[in-house]
Amino acid sequence: MTHSLQLILGGARSGKSGYAITQGDESSFSSLHFLATASAGDEEMKQRIERHQAERDPRWKLAEEPYHLAAALAKLDAEEKNLAVVDCATLWISNLLCGMGGKVLTAPEIEKEFEKLIQSLKQYKGSIRIVSNEVGLGIVPDNPLARRFQDLQGELNKSLAVIATQVIFMTAGLPRKIK
């Protein structure tokens, strides 16, 4: 087993999360880690999180971290034969934009968080699958916060794609390898 980083991109409800945890090789890993970035801020989101949890095999060890993703990844057991799934980079960016522990981050502070994540991913010894939305396929948003989010998501996705050993694009539940 060698270190690998797989970036799984796609639109909302395209099958990214399901693909990340059910590629058929999970039994070849010694340990399965699921690093969740979602926060249940309302009832609908709570139900989404519960659905995702019910879909996962109980062998997945759950860690929840909405803000400090690089630090959470560094804490995981990173042996070569382990697999970590990060779900998802999109919600993580939303969390950073809306305030980390009550503090709204500036663009340079968010970019620093991106840099920390990239370094943590490069140092991780096991295999990683990162789920992220591709949000730039539609219209340009009509407000500054949404445009900033779209820009940040695009920048992070590009940075992740550069270091990824494989990039998958999901459409209607179908994976297409693009790198």
Secondary structure, DSSP 4 states (H G I P E B T S, - for coil): ----EEEEEESTTSSHHHHHH-SS-GGGSSEEEEEE-----SHHHHHHHHHHHHHS-TTEEEEE-SS-HHHHHHHS---TTEEEEEE-HHHHHHHHHH-BTTBPPPHHHHHHHHHHHHHHHHH--SEEEEEEE--TTSPPPSSHHHHHHHHHHHHHHHHHHHH-SEEEEEETTEEEE--
